[in-house]
Amino acid sequence: MDAITIRGAAAPAEAQRITAAMYNDFISWIDRSESTSRAYITNLRQFAAWTLYTRCTQPSRSDIISYRDYLQVEHDAIQLDPDAPDGWSYRTDSAGNRQRITCKPTTVKAYMQSVKAFFNWTAASGLYPNVAQNVHSPKVKDAHRKDYLEPADVVSIERSIEATAARHAAQAAAAKKDTAGRTQRSTEQGKRLYAMYLLAVNAGLRTVEISRANIKDIEVRGGRAFLYVWGKGHAEADTRKALAPEVYAAILDYLSSRSDRPTGASPLFVSTGNRSKGKRIAPTTISTMLKRAMQDAGFNSERFTAHSLRHTAGQNIMEITDSNIYKTQLYMRHNSPKTTEIYLDNDKARDDAELAERLYQHYHNAEQTAAGAGAVDAQPNIEAIIAALTPEQLQQLTGIAATMA
């Protein structure tokens, strides 16, 4: 795992200061999974870059507050750079222009949590005081921050994936070189994307769970197919997840197109590239592929990501079970029902919109009712007038009515 390397102006020898060794010792001490440790490294690298950028060799509590405030406003993106004179450099785009960013509240919170954990450890270890104690992170609403898809949207993306795969296959068949190889890769890629999409939007799998899956994790029992999922916070594939017959069929269809001669120990989804053929696809790559599939189908918004597909599964399970929290929690494999309650937010939004419309109609219907009542009160008593008419007058009125008709 990559270490945190810092190069820059050092503080006086007698002063207590933060060193790269402290960061690396902290990462070793937390003893977390590789993905969690990488998250800590990424977050602490950003803090280390900021201390060099501001020449803050001995952070105080006010410096930690300044760092938090710096993250929340637009600023030049910086990064650790051991080869730079001061140990840091600006992040630039492909044209060499400096990138400007404003961190989202969730990102600021994640950065600050890592910094606070680090200084809590330095204080407990007698290395540096806990200058981050009681420094508050921005409040983040406990609700899902990604949109979900309606049933028709899910099918629309399915059709788009199929159409795109067919188009790529046709282009490969028309190629001048290596027609067979191109067609094979195109077919495999299309079926792979379709199977991954269904696992995300129907089985509710995370991209990391799709990436971790192996062929041997699939089991058929009693005529039903299951996938043993290596879930969040687990050390192995130990959670059995039922697969809809159509999802299982899509996986089998993809496996039958594989050209790498897979075995049970092989990853369920692999790359088709010349250099990485047969290797497990990374979660970030899967996320990019699913995001592009949504964009190709017209769902091009920052609120639609690969995780939106899992959110879609949870939201629609909630709907077909009449907002049954327990069933939805089991299906989504949430440890706490509080996590599942995020799907109630969309129900609340729909109820709120319906009530807003009903309230508007209530105001205006009342106005119309009052106007109508006034009109009725102003009219003569028609029944009394008719009762006073003679037979000849009634006959004349009948004739007039017939003529008007």
C-alpha positions in Angstrom: 0.0 0.0 0.0 1.3 3.5 -0.8 2.9 5.4 2.0 2.5 9.1 2.7 5.7 10.8 1.7 6.3 14.4 2.8 9.1 16.6 1.6 9.3 20.3 2.6 10.8 22.8 5.0 11.3 21.2 8.4 10.5 22.8 11.7 13.3 23.5 14.2 14.7 20.3 15.6 13.6 21.0 19.2 10.0 21.7 18.1 7.3 19.0 18.2 6.0 18.5 14.7 4.1 16.2 12.4 6.2 13.8 10.3 5.4 11.4 7.5 6.3 8.5 9.8 3.5 9.5 12.1 1.0 9.2 9.2 2.3 5.8 8.2 2.4 4.5 11.8 -1.2 5.6 12.2 -2.3 3.8 9.1 -0.6 0.6 10.4 -2.2 1.1 13.8 -5.8 1.4 12.6 -5.6 -2.2 11.3 -8.5 -1.8 8.9 -9.3 -3.3 5.5 -7.3 -2.3 2.5 -10.1 -0.1 1.1 -10.6 1.7 4.4 -6.9 2.2 4.8 -6.6 3.7 1.3 -9.4 6.1 2.2 -7.5 7.2 5.3 -4.3 7.6 3.2 -6.1 9.7 0.5 -7.7 11.9 3.2 -4.5 12.4 5.2 -2.5 13.1 2.0 -4.8 16.1 1.4 -4.2 17.4 4.9 -0.4 16.9 4.6 -0.4 18.8 1.3 -2.3 21.6 2.9 0.2 21.9 5.8 3.0 22.2 3.3 1.0 24.6 1.2 0.4 26.9 4.2 3.8 26.2 5.8 2.0 24.9 8.8 4.6 22.6 10.4 3.1 22.7 13.9 -0.7 22.6 13.5 -2.8 24.2 16.3 -6.6 23.9 16.9 -7.1 27.2 14.9 -5.2 25.6 12.0 -7.5 22.6 12.0 -10.5 25.0 11.8 -8.8 26.9 9.0 -8.3 23.7 7.1 -12.0 22.8 7.5 -13.1 26.2 6.3 -10.6 26.1 3.4 -12.2 22.8 2.1 -15.6 24.4 2.1 -14.8 27.3 -0.2 -13.6 27.3 -3.8 -9.8 26.8 -3.9 -6.9 25.6 -6.0 -6.7 21.9 -6.0 -3.3 20.8 -4.5 -1.6 17.5 -4.0 1.5 16.0 -2.3 4.4 16.0 -4.7 7.8 14.8 -3.3 9.6 15.9 -6.4 8.4 19.6 -6.0 10.7 22.0 -4.1 8.2 22.5 -1.3 6.7 19.0 -1.4 3.4 19.9 -3.0 2.0 21.1 -6.4 -1.1 22.3 -8.0 -3.4 19.8 -9.7 -3.9 20.7 -13.4 -6.1 19.6 -16.3 -4.9 18.2 -19.6 -4.2 21.7 -20.8 -2.0 22.6 -17.8 -4.6 24.9 -16.2 -4.9 24.9 -12.4 -8.1 23.1 -11.2 -10.4 24.9 -8.9 -12.7 22.9 -6.6 -15.1 23.2 -3.8 -15.5 20.1 -1.6 -18.9 18.8 -1.0 -20.1 18.6 2.7 -19.7 14.8 2.6 -16.1 15.1 1.3 -15.3 17.7 4.0 -16.7 15.4 6.6 -14.7 12.5 5.4 -11.5 14.5 5.4 -12.1 15.9 8.9 -13.0 12.5 10.3 -9.6 11.2 9.2 -7.8 14.2 10.6 -9.6 13.9 13.9 -8.8 10.2 14.1 -5.2 10.9 13.4 -4.7 13.5 16.1 -6.7 11.4 18.6 -4.1 8.7 18.0 -1.1 11.1 18.2 -2.4 12.3 21.6 -3.0 8.8 22.9 0.5 7.8 21.7 2.1 10.9 23.3 3.4 12.1 20.0 1.4 15.3 19.5 -1.5 17.0 21.2 -5.1 16.4 20.0 -5.5 19.8 18.3 -8.6 18.5 16.4 -10.6 17.8 19.5 -14.1 19.2 19.4 -13.6 20.7 15.9 -17.0 20.1 14.2 -17.5 18.9 10.7 -20.3 20.2 8.5 -23.7 18.7 9.1 -24.7 16.3 6.4 -28.4 15.4 6.0 -29.0 11.8 6.8 -30.7 11.0 3.5 -29.7 9.5 0.2 -27.9 12.0 -2.0 -28.5 10.2 -5.3 -31.6 10.0 -7.4 -33.3 6.7 -8.2 -34.9 5.5 -11.4 -38.5 4.8 -12.1 -39.4 1.3 -13.4 -39.7 2.7 -17.0 -36.3 4.3 -16.7 -34.7 0.9 -15.7 -36.2 -0.7 -18.8 -35.1 2.2 -20.9 -31.5 1.8 -19.8 -31.7 -2.0 -20.5 -32.8 -1.3 -24.0 -30.1 1.3 -24.5 -27.4 -1.2 -23.4 -28.8 -3.8 -25.8 -28.9 -1.3 -28.6 -25.4 0.0 -28.0 -24.1 -3.6 -27.8 -25.7 -4.5 -31.1 -24.3 -1.3 -32.8 -20.8 -2.1 -31.5 -21.1 -5.7 -32.8 -22.1 -4.4 -36.2 -19.1 -2.0 -36.3 -16.8 -4.8 -35.2 -18.1 -7.1 -38.0 -17.5 -4.4 -40.5 -13.9 -3.8 -39.5 -11.1 -4.4 -42.0 -8.9 -6.3 -39.5 -9.4 -9.0 -37.0 -13.1 -9.1 -37.6 -13.6 -12.3 -35.5 -11.6 -11.0 -32.5 -13.3 -7.6 -32.5 -16.7 -9.2 -32.8 -15.9 -11.6 -29.9 -14.7 -8.7 -27.6 -17.7 -6.6 -28.5 -20.1 -9.4 -27.8 -18.4 -10.2 -24.5 -18.3 -6.5 -23.4 -22.0 -6.0 -24.2 -23.1 -9.1 -22.3 -20.8 -8.2 -19.4 -22.3 -4.7 -19.0 -25.8 -6.0 -19.2 -25.2 -8.6 -16.5 -23.5 -6.1 -14.2 -26.3 -3.6 -14.7 -28.9 -6.2 -13.6 -26.9 -7.2 -10.6 -26.8 -3.5 -9.5 -30.4 -2.5 -10.3 -32.1 -5.7 -9.4 -30.0 -7.5 -6.8 -28.9 -4.1 -5.4 -25.2 -5.0 -5.4 -22.5 -2.3 -4.8 -19.8 -1.9 -7.5 -17.2 -3.3 -5.0 -19.4 -6.4 -4.5 -19.7 -6.9 -8.2 -15.9 -6.6 -8.6 -15.2 -9.0 -5.7 -17.5 -11.8 -7.0 -16.1 -15.0 -8.3 -17.7 -17.6 -10.5 -17.7 -20.1 -7.6 -19.8 -17.7 -5.6 -22.8 -18.6 -7.7 -24.9 -21.5 -6.4 -28.1 -23.1 -7.7 -30.3 -24.7 -5.0 -33.8 -26.0 -5.3 -34.1 -24.5 -8.8 -33.1 -21.1 -7.6 -29.9 -19.2 -8.3 -27.9 -17.4 -5.5 -24.8 -15.4 -5.4 -22.7 -15.3 -2.2 -21.8 -11.6 -1.8 -18.6 -10.3 -0.2 -20.4 -7.3 1.4 -19.4 -4.1 3.0 -17.4 -4.6 6.2 -17.1 -8.4 5.6 -13.9 -10.4 5.1 -15.3 -12.9 2.6 -18.3 -13.8 0.4 -20.6 -15.0 3.2 -24.0 -13.4 2.4 -26.3 -15.4 0.2 -28.3 -13.2 -2.3 -31.1 -14.6 -4.4 -31.0 -13.8 -8.1 -34.0 -13.3 -10.3 -34.1 -16.0 -13.1 -33.5 -13.3 -15.7 -30.5 -11.9 -13.9 -29.0 -15.4 -13.6 -29.7 -16.0 -17.3 -27.8 -12.8 -18.2 -24.8 -13.9 -16.1 -24.8 -17.3 -17.8 -25.1 -15.7 -21.2 -22.1 -13.5 -20.4 -20.0 -16.5 -19.1 -20.7 -18.4 -22.3 -19.2 -15.6 -24.3 -16.0 -15.4 -22.2 -12.8 -16.1 -24.2 -10.4 -16.5 -21.2 -11.4 -20.0 -20.3 -12.6 -19.2 -16.8 -12.6 -21.7 -13.9 -14.6 -21.5 -10.7 -11.9 -19.5 -9.0 -11.9 -16.9 -11.8 -13.4 -13.5 -11.2 -17.1 -13.3 -12.3 -16.3 -10.2 -14.4 -13.0 -9.6 -16.1 -11.3 -7.2 -18.5 -11.1 -7.9 -22.2 -8.2 -5.6 -22.9 -5.0 -7.0 -24.5 -2.9 -6.2 -21.4 -5.4 -6.9 -18.7 -7.4 -9.7 -20.3 -8.9 -12.1 -17.7 -8.1 -9.8 -14.8 -10.7 -8.7 -12.3 -12.4 -5.4 -13.1 -11.9 -2.7 -10.5 -14.9 -1.1 -8.7 -14.0 2.3 -10.2 -14.0 0.9 -13.7 -17.4 -0.8 -13.1 -18.7 2.5 -11.7 -17.5 4.4 -14.8 -19.1 1.8 -17.2 -22.5 1.9 -15.4 -22.4 5.7 -15.3 -21.7 5.8 -19.1 -24.6 3.4 -19.7 -27.0 5.7 -17.9 -25.6 8.7 -19.8 -26.1 6.9 -23.1 -29.7 6.3 -22.2 -30.2 10.0 -21.5 -29.7 10.0 -17.7 -26.9 12.5 -17.7 -26.8 14.1 -14.2 -24.3 14.2 -11.4 -27.1 12.7 -9.2 -27.2 9.6 -11.3 -24.2 7.4 -10.5 -23.6 3.7 -10.3 -24.8 3.7 -6.7 -28.1 5.2 -7.9 -28.8 1.7 -9.3 -28.6 0.2 -5.8 -30.7 3.0 -4.5 -33.2 2.3 -7.3 -33.4 -1.3 -6.1 -34.1 -0.3 -2.5 -36.6 2.4 -3.4 -38.6 0.1 -5.7 -38.5 -2.8 -3.2 -40.0 -0.4 -0.7 -42.8 0.4 -3.1 -43.7 -3.2 -4.0 -43.7 -4.2 -0.4 -46.0 -1.3 0.7 -43.1 0.4 2.5 -42.2 -2.7 4.5 -39.0 -1.5 6.2 -38.1 -5.0 7.5 -38.3 -6.7 4.1 -36.5 -3.9 2.4 -33.7 -4.0 5.0 -33.2 -7.7 4.5 -33.2 -7.3 0.7 -30.6 -4.5 0.8 -28.5 -6.1 3.5 -28.6 -3.1 5.7 -27.2 -3.6 9.3 -29.6 -1.1 10.7 -33.2 -0.2 9.7 -32.2 3.5 10.1 -30.2 3.1 6.9 -33.3 1.6 5.2 -35.4 4.6 6.3 -33.6 6.8 3.7 -36.0 5.3 1.1 -38.9 6.8 3.0 -37.7 10.2 2.0 -39.0 9.7 -1.5 -42.4 8.6 -0.2 -42.5 11.7 2.0 -41.6 13.9 -1.1 -44.5 12.4 -3.1 -46.9 12.8 -0.2 -45.7 16.4 0.2 -46.3 17.2 -3.4 -49.7 15.6 -3.3 -50.7 17.6 -0.2 -49.4 20.8 -1.8 -51.7 20.2 -4.8 -54.6 19.3 -2.6 -54.2 22.4 -0.5 -54.2 24.6 -3.6 -57.3 22.9 -4.9 -58.9 23.3 -1.4 -58.4 27.0 -1.5 -59.7 27.5 -5.0 -62.6 24.9 -4.8 -63.8 26.8 -1.7 -63.8 30.0 -3.6 -65.7 28.4 -6.5 -68.2 26.9 -4.1 -68.8 30.2 -2.4 -69.3 31.9 -5.8 -71.7 29.2 -6.9 -73.7 29.5 -3.7 -74.0 33.2 -4.1 -75.3 32.7 -7.7 -77.9 30.2 -6.5 -79.1 32.5 -3.7 -79.6 35.4 -6.2 -81.8 33.4 -8.4 -85.6 33.3 -7.9 -87.2 30.2 -6.6 -87.6 28.4 -10.0 -89.8 25.6 -8.6 -92.2 28.1 -7.1 -92.5 29.9 -10.5 -93.1 26.7 -12.4 -95.8 25.7 -9.9 -97.7 29.0 -10.5 -97.8 28.6 -14.3 -101.0 27.6 -16.1 -101.2 24.6 -18.4 -101.2 26.9 -21.4 -98.0 28.7 -20.2 -96.3 25.4 -19.6 -97.1 24.3 -23.1 -95.7 27.5 -24.5 -92.5 27.1 -22.5 -92.2 23.5 -23.7 -92.5 24.7 -27.3 -89.8 27.3 -26.8 -87.5 24.8 -25.3 -88.0 22.4 -28.2 -87.3 25.2 -30.7 -84.1 26.2 -28.9 -83.0 22.6 -28.8 
